Amino acid sequence: MKAIILGIMALSGLGLAFGVLLAWVSQKFHVQSDPRVEKITGLLPGINCGACGFAGCAGLAAALVANTAELTACPVSTADSKKQIAQDLGVCDLDLNAVAPLAVIACNGGTRAKDKFKYQGLADCRVAVKTMGGPKDCKYACVGQGTCVSVCPVNAITMQEDGIPLINSELCIGCAKCVAACPSNIIYMLDRKKKVYIKCSSHDKGAQVMKNCKCGCIGCMKCVKECPVKCISIVDNIAVIDHDKCINCKKCVAVCPTKCISVL
């Protein structure tokens, strides 16, 4: 009985000693956190989409307090939230009118694009394009397996019946995760103020484009000739719009014979 009591006392003593040691270590190596980090984290949207380049909203908040990030890095925050955060950080020159860009699909093929074979593998575009070079005759085409849909953190992308993803402009936060995930490189970010874009990514010559899907850019030059501000050129067999010059007149949309110039 005495041995049991001594054992209990010994264990209690060790517990007390370790407790004191842990308390000392905690005090010794405690890093004082800036209370603004928690406050700013609460003002950020909290969806942790990663569009800012940091590990979630808390990571961005810490970077903002440390002055190693711009508040405009968050494409989702409301103007009111940005204004409050700017006040907390003492920032006076914040552009509250900055608008996040919109992701657009630069492909008009989908089910209209000829299949090289029927793909029946894993529903992932990255896997599909590595399978015999992809299931479409056009190597630039959307393969329609919905990887962009699955990576979107706000469910802004849905797959249409024609095999082309549809991006909801009201839900898109401009995080560009779909851009990074697309193995065909047919998704890019566009300034929301620029309404006209080329819905094709093929660099094949016109005859090959018509053979593959009949709805891609054939480099016919009609849009180039019609543009009143000369903002369109043909580069490597495809029309390219200089959006810094584009005035959204939509005249190019009207003359495109394959209807591959689209409007947001």
FIBAMI-541440 format. One record per residue (C-alpha): chain; x, y, z. Coordinates in nm, 3 decimals. Each point is the difference from the previous one (the first is absolute). Layout:
BEGIN
cadena_x_y_z
A_X_Y_Z $
...
% end
This chain:
BEGIN
cadena_x_y_z
A_0.000_0.000_0.000 $
A_0.286_0.231_0.089 $
A_0.163_-0.069_-0.338 $
A_-0.320_0.096_-0.179 $
A_-0.025_0.327_0.190 $
A_0.365_0.080_-0.076 $
A_-0.062_-0.076_-0.368 $
A_-0.299_0.232_-0.012 $
A_0.198_0.273_0.172 $
A_0.285_-0.045_-0.246 $
A_-0.230_0.023_-0.301 $
A_-0.172_0.304_0.149 $
A_0.338_0.164_0.054 $
A_0.103_-0.073_-0.359 $
A_-0.330_0.140_-0.127 $
A_0.048_0.315_0.204 $
A_0.358_0.038_-0.121 $
A_-0.099_-0.045_-0.365 $
A_-0.287_0.245_0.046 $
A_0.234_0.264_0.140 $
A_0.248_-0.070_-0.283 $
A_-0.269_0.034_-0.268 $
A_-0.126_0.323_0.154 $
A_0.355_0.139_0.000 $
A_0.060_-0.106_-0.363 $
A_-0.333_0.154_-0.100 $
A_0.094_0.330_0.162 $
A_0.358_-0.010_-0.129 $
A_-0.083_-0.065_-0.366 $
A_-0.337_0.174_-0.021 $
A_-0.034_0.211_-0.315 $
A_-0.222_0.299_0.050 $
A_-0.264_0.001_-0.275 $
A_-0.132_0.320_-0.149 $
A_-0.371_0.031_0.092 $
A_-0.063_0.156_-0.343 $
A_0.062_-0.339_-0.166 $
A_-0.304_-0.157_0.164 $
A_-0.213_0.307_-0.067 $
A_0.097_0.017_-0.368 $
A_-0.051_-0.374_-0.040 $
A_-0.357_0.056_0.115 $
A_-0.048_0.273_-0.260 $
A_0.122_-0.221_-0.287 $
A_-0.256_-0.226_-0.174 $
A_0.115_-0.319_0.173 $
A_-0.030_-0.234_-0.300 $
A_0.377_-0.068_-0.004 $
A_0.005_-0.026_-0.379 $
A_0.372_0.076_-0.027 $
A_-0.050_0.256_-0.279 $
A_0.211_0.248_0.198 $
A_0.300_-0.234_-0.009 $
A_-0.002_-0.068_0.373 $
A_-0.112_-0.298_0.207 $
A_-0.351_0.119_0.066 $
A_-0.143_0.324_0.134 $
A_0.204_-0.017_0.322 $
A_0.318_-0.022_-0.205 $
A_-0.097_0.309_-0.198 $
A_-0.096_0.185_0.317 $
A_0.344_-0.067_0.151 $
A_0.166_0.113_-0.323 $
A_-0.208_0.318_-0.010 $
A_0.100_0.087_0.355 $
A_0.363_-0.076_-0.084 $
A_-0.032_0.224_-0.308 $
A_0.106_-0.281_-0.233 $
A_-0.326_-0.016_-0.196 $
A_-0.243_0.237_-0.167 $
A_-0.363_0.009_0.109 $
A_-0.099_-0.020_-0.364 $
A_0.144_-0.354_0.005 $
A_-0.340_-0.119_0.122 $
A_-0.242_0.001_-0.294 $
A_-0.299_-0.091_0.213 $
A_-0.009_0.263_0.276 $
A_-0.276_0.258_-0.017 $
A_0.080_0.368_-0.031 $
A_-0.122_0.055_0.358 $
A_0.231_-0.272_0.134 $
A_0.296_0.141_-0.191 $
A_-0.077_0.347_0.130 $
A_-0.009_-0.123_0.360 $
A_0.322_-0.199_-0.041 $
A_0.167_0.300_-0.163 $
A_-0.096_0.213_0.299 $
A_0.135_-0.259_0.243 $
A_0.329_-0.009_-0.191 $
A_0.021_0.374_-0.053 $
A_-0.016_-0.030_-0.379 $
A_-0.129_0.311_-0.173 $
A_0.043_-0.065_-0.374 $
A_-0.199_-0.320_-0.046 $
A_-0.193_-0.033_-0.325 $
A_-0.339_-0.124_0.118 $
A_-0.129_-0.013_-0.357 $
A_0.238_-0.276_-0.108 $
A_-0.196_-0.292_-0.143 $
A_0.123_-0.358_-0.017 $
A_0.051_-0.134_-0.353 $
A_-0.231_-0.264_-0.142 $
A_0.101_-0.346_-0.123 $
A_-0.105_-0.071_-0.359 $
A_0.002_-0.320_-0.206 $
A_0.189_0.044_-0.326 $
A_-0.158_-0.295_-0.179 $
A_-0.319_-0.038_-0.198 $
A_0.037_-0.367_-0.083 $
A_-0.130_-0.239_0.263 $
A_-0.230_-0.259_-0.157 $
A_0.039_0.189_-0.330 $
A_0.369_-0.088_-0.010 $
A_0.074_-0.335_-0.164 $
A_0.099_-0.283_0.228 $
A_0.320_-0.190_-0.070 $
A_-0.132_-0.275_0.226 $
A_-0.258_-0.041_0.275 $
A_0.168_0.067_0.332 $
A_-0.130_-0.218_0.283 $
A_0.269_0.051_0.261 $
A_0.020_0.202_0.321 $
A_-0.209_0.318_-0.016 $
A_0.298_0.232_0.013 $
A_0.118_0.219_-0.287 $
A_0.364_-0.039_0.102 $
A_-0.025_-0.377_-0.031 $
A_-0.201_0.019_-0.322 $
A_0.255_0.210_-0.190 $
A_0.273_-0.246_0.092 $
A_-0.198_-0.286_-0.147 $
A_0.120_-0.037_-0.359 $
A_0.036_0.378_-0.028 $
A_-0.358_0.069_0.106 $
A_-0.339_-0.109_-0.139 $
A_-0.052_0.290_-0.242 $
A_0.136_0.040_-0.352 $
A_0.072_0.361_0.093 $
A_0.281_-0.010_0.256 $
A_-0.102_0.347_0.122 $
A_-0.359_-0.098_0.079 $
A_-0.171_-0.026_0.336 $
A_-0.012_-0.369_0.089 $
A_-0.310_0.051_0.212 $
A_0.087_-0.209_0.305 $
A_-0.081_0.279_0.244 $
A_0.327_0.054_0.187 $
A_-0.069_0.375_0.001 $
A_-0.340_-0.071_0.155 $
A_0.153_-0.204_0.282 $
A_0.273_0.251_0.091 $
A_-0.222_0.308_0.011 $
A_-0.032_0.098_0.369 $
A_-0.330_0.185_-0.047 $
A_-0.183_-0.234_-0.241 $
A_0.002_0.263_-0.275 $
A_0.058_-0.254_-0.279 $
A_-0.244_-0.255_-0.138 $
A_0.027_-0.237_-0.294 $
A_-0.247_0.060_-0.281 $
A_-0.160_-0.264_-0.219 $
A_0.218_0.112_-0.292 $
A_0.310_-0.106_0.195 $
A_0.127_0.351_0.069 $
A_0.028_0.138_0.357 $
A_-0.216_0.300_0.081 $
A_0.136_0.262_0.239 $
A_-0.249_0.198_0.206 $
A_0.135_0.354_-0.009 $
A_-0.191_0.094_0.315 $
A_0.158_-0.281_0.201 $
A_0.354_0.003_-0.146 $
A_0.245_0.158_0.245 $
A_0.297_0.009_-0.238 $
A_0.212_-0.243_0.201 $
A_0.139_-0.157_-0.323 $
A_0.004_-0.352_0.145 $
A_-0.178_-0.124_-0.311 $
A_0.270_0.162_-0.214 $
A_0.273_-0.189_0.184 $
A_-0.191_-0.329_-0.012 $
A_-0.086_0.001_-0.373 $
A_0.252_-0.219_-0.188 $
A_-0.115_0.133_-0.338 $
A_0.069_0.362_0.103 $
A_-0.334_0.119_-0.132 $
A_-0.103_0.200_0.308 $
A_0.138_0.345_0.069 $
A_-0.085_0.307_0.203 $
A_-0.167_0.297_-0.167 $
A_-0.069_0.349_0.128 $
A_-0.376_0.013_0.061 $
A_-0.018_0.334_-0.179 $
A_0.126_-0.164_-0.319 $
A_-0.304_-0.177_-0.139 $
A_0.131_-0.155_-0.322 $
A_0.231_-0.301_-0.019 $
A_0.103_-0.277_-0.237 $
A_-0.169_-0.327_0.091 $
A_0.267_-0.219_-0.159 $
A_0.358_-0.098_0.079 $
A_0.097_-0.194_-0.312 $
A_0.316_0.092_-0.188 $
A_-0.081_-0.237_-0.285 $
A_-0.054_0.140_-0.347 $
A_-0.355_0.077_-0.107 $
A_-0.054_-0.315_-0.204 $
A_0.104_-0.220_0.292 $
A_-0.219_0.195_0.241 $
A_-0.303_-0.054_-0.226 $
A_0.081_-0.368_-0.017 $
A_0.028_-0.030_0.378 $
A_-0.302_0.198_0.121 $
A_-0.125_0.264_-0.247 $
A_-0.052_0.253_0.278 $
A_0.354_0.118_0.068 $
A_0.203_0.293_-0.128 $
A_0.108_-0.056_-0.362 $
A_0.212_0.314_-0.029 $
A_-0.225_0.147_-0.270 $
A_0.096_0.360_0.087 $
A_-0.361_0.125_-0.008 $
A_0.016_0.114_0.363 $
A_0.334_0.171_-0.066 $
A_-0.145_0.198_-0.292 $
A_-0.321_0.088_0.184 $
A_0.156_0.127_0.324 $
A_-0.018_0.384_0.003 $
A_0.286_0.038_0.248 $
A_0.231_-0.264_-0.149 $
A_0.024_-0.197_0.322 $
A_-0.019_-0.345_-0.163 $
A_0.280_-0.184_-0.175 $
A_0.061_-0.355_-0.118 $
A_0.284_-0.160_0.193 $
A_0.100_-0.360_-0.070 $
A_-0.326_-0.069_-0.188 $
A_-0.233_0.138_0.267 $
A_-0.160_0.339_0.062 $
A_0.141_0.189_0.297 $
A_-0.170_0.299_0.160 $
A_0.202_0.279_0.157 $
A_-0.237_0.068_0.288 $
A_0.174_0.324_0.088 $
A_-0.129_0.139_-0.331 $
A_-0.332_-0.184_-0.027 $
A_-0.305_0.228_0.032 $
A_-0.258_-0.282_0.024 $
A_-0.173_0.105_-0.322 $
A_-0.070_-0.368_-0.081 $
A_0.036_0.053_-0.376 $
A_0.239_-0.295_-0.014 $
A_-0.264_-0.222_0.161 $
A_-0.244_0.078_-0.279 $
A_0.237_-0.090_-0.286 $
A_0.162_-0.314_0.141 $
A_-0.110_-0.287_-0.232 $
A_0.056_-0.276_0.259 $
A_-0.147_0.197_0.294 $
A_0.314_-0.051_0.208 $
A_0.012_0.359_0.122 $
A_-0.209_0.026_0.313 $
A_-0.134_0.268_0.231 $
A_-0.015_-0.020_0.378 $
% end
